Amino acid sequence: MLLDDAREHIRTRHLALRTERAYLSRIERFLRHEKSLCGEWKHPSTMGSVEVNRLLTYLANERHVAANTQIQALSALLLLFREVLKVDINVDAVRAKHSDHLPVVLSPAEV
């Protein structure tokens, strides 16, 4: 199964358990997103750069996710395509913007 192969690659790279869960979740979301667009399940071997870029652009433009969320999705999909499926993909999607918000830190006197 595809997710089992991805899990095996993640574990051979000795990534953290939380990373494994996050990547597998992102891969599942990618597959569900494509199913919602096409109306049927498609195997990632029949997909490529177009579908990956479409998801990443959707995350940035319509879901307004944080940049790190989009980067995590990209990393999971790169692992899936490059390491599991041995397919090189070209990523040129719209990128989510990093926040300009600076955290407020109080001085000891203000505390």
C-alpha positions as CSV (number, residue, x, y, z in Angstrom):
1,M,0.0,0.0,0.0
2,L,1.2,3.5,-0.8
3,L,1.0,4.9,2.8
4,D,2.9,1.9,4.1
5,D,5.6,2.5,1.6
6,A,5.8,6.2,2.6
7,R,5.9,5.1,6.3
8,E,8.8,2.8,5.6
9,H,10.7,5.6,3.9
10,I,10.1,7.9,6.8
11,R,11.2,5.4,9.3
12,T,14.4,4.5,7.3
13,R,15.3,8.2,7.5
14,H,14.7,8.1,11.3
15,L,12.3,11.0,11.3
16,A,10.3,11.7,14.4
17,L,7.0,10.0,15.0
18,R,5.1,13.3,14.9
19,T,6.7,14.0,11.5
20,E,5.6,10.6,10.3
21,R,2.0,11.3,11.4
22,A,2.0,14.8,9.9
23,Y,3.5,13.6,6.5
24,L,1.0,10.7,6.2
25,S,-1.8,13.0,7.0
26,R,-0.7,15.5,4.4
27,I,-0.4,12.7,1.8
28,E,-4.0,11.5,2.7
29,R,-5.3,15.1,2.4
30,F,-3.6,15.5,-1.0
31,L,-5.3,12.3,-2.2
32,R,-8.7,13.5,-0.9
33,H,-8.2,16.9,-2.5
34,E,-7.7,15.3,-5.9
35,K,-10.7,13.0,-5.4
36,S,-12.9,16.0,-4.6
37,L,-11.7,17.7,-7.8
38,C,-11.9,14.6,-10.1
39,G,-14.8,12.7,-8.5
40,E,-12.7,9.5,-8.2
41,W,-9.7,8.2,-6.5
42,K,-6.4,8.5,-8.5
43,H,-3.1,6.8,-7.7
44,P,-0.3,9.3,-7.3
45,S,1.7,7.5,-10.0
46,T,-0.8,9.0,-12.5
47,M,-0.3,12.4,-11.0
48,G,2.6,14.9,-11.1
49,S,3.7,18.5,-10.9
50,V,0.3,19.8,-11.9
51,E,-1.6,18.3,-9.1
52,V,1.1,19.1,-6.5
53,N,1.2,22.7,-7.6
54,R,-2.6,22.9,-7.6
55,L,-2.8,21.7,-4.0
56,L,0.0,24.1,-2.8
57,T,-1.6,27.0,-4.6
58,Y,-5.0,26.1,-3.1
59,L,-3.5,26.0,0.4
60,A,-1.9,29.5,-0.1
61,N,-4.7,31.3,-1.9
62,E,-8.0,29.7,-0.7
63,R,-7.1,28.2,2.7
64,H,-4.7,31.0,3.7
65,V,-2.5,28.6,5.6
66,A,0.7,29.6,7.3
67,A,3.9,29.3,5.3
68,N,5.2,26.5,7.5
69,T,2.0,24.5,6.9
70,Q,2.5,24.8,3.1
71,I,6.2,23.9,3.5
72,Q,5.2,20.8,5.5
73,A,2.7,19.7,2.8
74,L,5.4,20.3,0.2
75,S,7.9,18.2,2.1
76,A,5.5,15.3,2.5
77,L,4.6,15.4,-1.2
78,L,8.3,15.6,-2.2
79,L,9.0,12.5,-0.1
80,L,6.0,10.7,-1.7
81,F,6.9,11.5,-5.3
82,R,10.7,11.6,-5.2
83,E,11.5,8.8,-2.7
84,V,8.5,6.5,-2.8
85,L,7.3,6.8,-6.4
86,K,10.8,7.8,-7.9
87,V,9.1,10.6,-9.9
88,D,10.7,14.0,-10.2
89,I,8.3,16.9,-9.9
90,N,8.7,20.6,-10.6
91,V,7.3,22.9,-7.9
92,D,6.3,26.4,-9.0
93,A,3.2,27.0,-6.9
94,V,2.1,30.2,-5.3
95,R,3.9,30.4,-1.9
96,A,2.2,31.3,1.4
97,K,3.6,34.4,3.0
98,H,5.4,34.3,6.3
99,S,3.8,36.4,9.0
100,D,5.1,39.9,9.6
101,H,3.7,39.7,13.2
102,L,6.3,40.0,15.9
103,P,5.6,38.5,19.3
104,V,5.0,40.9,22.1
105,V,7.6,40.4,24.8
106,L,7.2,42.2,28.1
107,S,10.1,43.7,30.0
108,P,10.5,42.6,33.6
109,A,9.2,46.0,34.8
110,E,6.0,45.6,32.6
111,V,5.4,42.1,34.1
